[in-house]
Amino acid sequence: MIVLAIFLSTLFSSVVAVLLAHTLQQRQAGERKVDMERQDKVADQVLSASELTNTKLETIHILVNSNMTAAMQAEKDAIVRELAMMKEVIELNRSAGREPSKEAIEAIEYTQAKIDELSAQLEDRLRQTNIAELQEGKS
């Protein structure tokens, strides 16, 4: 009888241990599933935020580029007007019998070089904008 009681006690302890292990395993599996779902939600939120940030950065980049191009164009236009006035003054002086000074000639040459530089930069910006628009159209 004692052997039977020991056997039943051992059997009961084993069954309880197996049931507890099974219950614990199911609980952990449920927790892992909930944790993975939470991680998926966080990953989706990060992706969404990243896409929004990229969109905002692209918009800011376009605006800054546009403003910079407009400023460069305005600078070039002002320098072109300045050069026209410089040449007009030289023509007026020549018609009055005075030759332009070395400094005046150098200023005109520098001003023309600045116009050429700004023209090249503006052409490059236009070319880069066209390339970006073509690439965006392919995407």
NUSEKE-525370 format. One record per residue: chain; x, y, z of N, C-alpha, C in turn. Coordinates in steps of 0.05 Angstrom, whole numbers, plus 5000, padded with zeros to 4 digits. Layout:
N
REC,A,X,Y,Z,X,Y,Z,X,Y,Z
...
***
This chain:
139
REC,A,5016,4977,5000,5000,5000,5000,5017,5025,5000
REC,A,5038,5025,5015,5056,5048,5016,5069,5051,4989
REC,A,5075,5030,4976,5088,5031,4950,5068,5044,4930
REC,A,5042,5036,4933,5021,5048,4916,5019,5078,4921
REC,A,5019,5086,4946,5017,5114,4954,5041,5130,4943
REC,A,5065,5118,4945,5089,5131,4934,5087,5133,4904
REC,A,5078,5112,4892,5075,5112,4862,5055,5133,4854
REC,A,5031,5134,4867,5011,5154,4860,5021,5182,4866
REC,A,5035,5186,4887,5046,5212,4894,5066,5221,4872
REC,A,5083,5203,4864,5103,5209,4843,5089,5214,4817
REC,A,5069,5198,4810,5054,5202,4786,5040,5229,4786
REC,A,5027,5235,4808,5013,5261,4811,5032,5284,4808
REC,A,5055,5282,4821,5076,5303,4820,5085,5306,4791
REC,A,5089,5284,4777,5098,5285,4749,5077,5298,4731
REC,A,5052,5290,4735,5030,5301,4719,5028,5331,4724
REC,A,5029,5339,4749,5027,5368,4756,5051,5383,4744
REC,A,5075,5372,4745,5098,5385,4734,5095,5388,4703
REC,A,5085,5367,4690,5081,5368,4661,5060,5389,4654
REC,A,5037,5389,4670,5016,5409,4665,5026,5438,4670
REC,A,5042,5441,4691,5053,5468,4696,5072,5477,4674
REC,A,5088,5458,4665,5107,5465,4643,5092,5472,4618
REC,A,5071,5456,4612,5055,5461,4588,5041,5489,4590
REC,A,5029,5495,4613,5016,5520,4618,5035,5543,4615
REC,A,5058,5540,4627,5079,5561,4626,5088,5565,4597
REC,A,5091,5543,4582,5100,5545,4554,5079,5560,4538
REC,A,5054,5554,4542,5032,5568,4527,5031,5598,4534
REC,A,5035,5604,4560,5035,5632,4568,5058,5647,4555
REC,A,5082,5634,4555,5105,5647,4543,5101,5650,4513
REC,A,5088,5631,4500,5083,5633,4472,5064,5656,4466
REC,A,5043,5659,4483,5025,5681,4481,5039,5708,4485
REC,A,5056,5709,4504,5071,5734,4510,5090,5740,4486
REC,A,5102,5720,4475,5120,5724,4452,5103,5735,4428
REC,A,5079,5724,4424,5062,5733,4402,5054,5762,4406
REC,A,5046,5769,4431,5039,5797,4437,5063,5815,4433
REC,A,5086,5806,4442,5111,5822,4439,5117,5826,4410
REC,A,5115,5805,4394,5121,5808,4365,5101,5826,4351
REC,A,5076,5825,4359,5056,5843,4348,5062,5872,4355
REC,A,5070,5876,4380,5078,5903,4389,5102,5913,4373
REC,A,5122,5896,4370,5145,5903,4354,5138,5910,4325
REC,A,5120,5894,4314,5111,5900,4286,5097,5927,4285
REC,A,5080,5934,4305,5067,5960,4305,5088,5982,4307
REC,A,5107,5979,4325,5128,5999,4328,5144,6002,4302
REC,A,5150,5980,4289,5165,5981,4264,5148,5996,4243
REC,A,5122,5991,4242,5105,6005,4223,5104,6034,4228
REC,A,5103,6042,4254,5103,6070,4262,5129,6084,4254
REC,A,5151,6070,4259,5177,6081,4251,5179,6085,4221
REC,A,5170,6065,4206,5170,6067,4177,5153,6090,4168
REC,A,5130,6093,4179,5112,6114,4172,5124,6142,4178
REC,A,5136,6144,4202,5149,6169,4210,5173,6175,4192
REC,A,5187,6154,4185,5210,6158,4167,5202,6168,4139
REC,A,5180,6156,4129,5170,6165,4103,5161,6194,4104
REC,A,5147,6201,4126,5138,6228,4129,5161,6247,4131
REC,A,5181,6240,4146,5205,6256,4150,5219,6260,4123
REC,A,5222,6238,4107,5235,6240,4081,5219,6259,4063
REC,A,5193,6257,4064,5176,6274,4047,5180,6303,4055
REC,A,5180,6309,4081,5185,6336,4090,5212,6346,4082
REC,A,5232,6329,4085,5260,6337,4078,5262,6343,4048
REC,A,5249,6327,4032,5249,6332,4003,5236,6359,3997
REC,A,5214,6365,4010,5200,6390,4006,5218,6413,4014
REC,A,5230,6411,4037,5249,6432,4047,5272,6435,4027
REC,A,5283,6413,4017,5305,6414,3998,5297,6429,3973
REC,A,5273,6423,3963,5263,6436,3939,5260,6466,3943
REC,A,5248,6473,3967,5244,6501,3972,5270,6516,3975
REC,A,5289,6504,3989,5316,6517,3993,5329,6520,3966
REC,A,5328,6499,3950,5341,6500,3923,5328,6522,3906
REC,A,5301,6523,3907,5287,6543,3892,5294,6571,3901
REC,A,5294,6575,3927,5301,6602,3937,5330,6609,3931
REC,A,5348,6590,3932,5376,6595,3926,5379,6602,3896
REC,A,5365,6588,3879,5366,6593,3851,5355,6621,3845
REC,A,5333,6628,3858,5321,6655,3854,5340,6676,3863
REC,A,5354,6672,3885,5373,6692,3896,5396,6695,3876
REC,A,5406,6672,3866,5428,6674,3847,5420,6688,3821
REC,A,5395,6683,3812,5386,6697,3788,5383,6726,3793
REC,A,5373,6734,3816,5370,6762,3823,5397,6776,3824
REC,A,5417,6762,3836,5444,6772,3837,5455,6776,3809
REC,A,5451,6757,3792,5461,6759,3764,5448,6782,3750
REC,A,5421,6785,3753,5407,6807,3740,5418,6834,3749
REC,A,5423,6836,3775,5433,6862,3786,5461,6867,3775
REC,A,5477,6847,3773,5505,6851,3763,5504,6858,3733
REC,A,5485,6846,3718,5483,6853,3690,5475,6883,3687
REC,A,5457,6892,3704,5449,6921,3704,5473,6938,3711
REC,A,5488,6929,3731,5512,6944,3740,5532,6946,3718
REC,A,5537,6924,3704,5556,6924,3681,5547,6943,3659
REC,A,5521,6943,3654,5510,6961,3633,5516,6990,3641
REC,A,5512,6996,3666,5517,7024,3675,5546,7030,3674
REC,A,5563,7011,3681,5592,7016,3680,5601,7022,3651
REC,A,5590,7006,3632,5597,7010,3604,5587,7037,3594
REC,A,5563,7044,3603,5551,7070,3595,5569,7093,3605
REC,A,5578,7091,3630,5595,7112,3641,5621,7114,3625
REC,A,5632,7092,3618,5657,7092,3602,5652,7105,3575
REC,A,5629,7099,3562,5622,7111,3536,5619,7141,3539
REC,A,5606,7149,3561,5602,7178,3565,5629,7192,3569
REC,A,5647,7179,3584,5674,7191,3588,5689,7192,3562
REC,A,5687,7171,3546,5701,7171,3520,5690,7193,3502
REC,A,5664,7196,3502,5652,7217,3485,5661,7245,3495
REC,A,5668,7247,3521,5678,7272,3532,5708,7275,3529
REC,A,5720,7254,3516,5749,7256,3511,5766,7244,3533
REC,A,5754,7229,3552,5770,7217,3574,5770,7187,3570
REC,A,5794,7176,3572,5796,7146,3570,5791,7134,3598
REC,A,5780,7109,3598,5774,7097,3624,5800,7089,3639
REC,A,5798,7090,3665,5821,7083,3682,5826,7053,3681
REC,A,5850,7045,3689,5857,7017,3691,5837,7002,3710
REC,A,5831,7016,3732,5813,7004,3752,5785,7000,3741
REC,A,5776,7019,3725,5749,7016,3713,5748,6993,3693
REC,A,5769,6989,3678,5770,6966,3659,5771,6940,3675
REC,A,5788,6939,3696,5789,6915,3713,5763,6909,3726
REC,A,5749,6930,3734,5722,6926,3747,5702,6914,3727
REC,A,5704,6924,3702,5686,6913,3682,5693,6884,3676
REC,A,5719,6877,3674,5727,6850,3669,5718,6831,3692
REC,A,5722,6841,3717,5714,6825,3740,5683,6821,3740
REC,A,5669,6842,3734,5640,6840,3734,5630,6821,3712
REC,A,5643,6821,3689,5636,6802,3668,5642,6774,3676
REC,A,5665,6770,3689,5672,6743,3699,5652,6733,3719
REC,A,5642,6751,3736,5622,6743,3756,5596,6736,3743
REC,A,5588,6750,3722,5564,6743,3707,5567,6716,3694
REC,A,5591,6711,3682,5596,6685,3670,5594,6662,3690
REC,A,5606,6667,3714,5606,6647,3736,5577,6641,3745
REC,A,5562,6662,3749,5534,6658,3758,5517,6644,3736
REC,A,5522,6651,3711,5508,6638,3689,5514,6608,3688
REC,A,5539,6601,3692,5547,6573,3692,5534,6558,3716
REC,A,5533,6571,3739,5521,6559,3763,5491,6555,3759
REC,A,5478,6575,3747,5449,6573,3742,5443,6551,3721
REC,A,5460,6549,3701,5456,6528,3681,5460,6501,3693
REC,A,5480,6498,3711,5484,6473,3725,5460,6466,3743
REC,A,5450,6485,3757,5426,6481,3774,5402,6472,3757
REC,A,5398,6484,3734,5376,6477,3716,5380,6448,3706
REC,A,5405,6442,3699,5411,6415,3689,5406,6394,3711
REC,A,5414,6400,3735,5410,6381,3758,5380,6378,3765
REC,A,5366,6400,3763,5337,6399,3768,5323,6382,3747
REC,A,5331,6385,3722,5320,6368,3700,5326,6339,3704
REC,A,5350,6333,3713,5358,6305,3718,5341,6294,3741
REC,A,5338,6309,3762,5323,6300,3785,5294,6295,3778
REC,A,5282,6313,3761,5254,6310,3753,5251,6285,3735
REC,A,5271,6280,3718,5270,6255,3701,5271,6230,3719
REC,A,5289,6231,3738,5292,6208,3756,5267,6204,3773
REC,A,5255,6226,3782,5230,6224,3797,5208,6213,3781
REC,A,5207,6220,3755,5187,6210,3737,5189,6180,3732
REC,A,5213,6170,3733,5218,6141,3729,5210,6125,3754
REC,A,5211,6138,3778,5206,6124,3803,5177,6118,3806
***
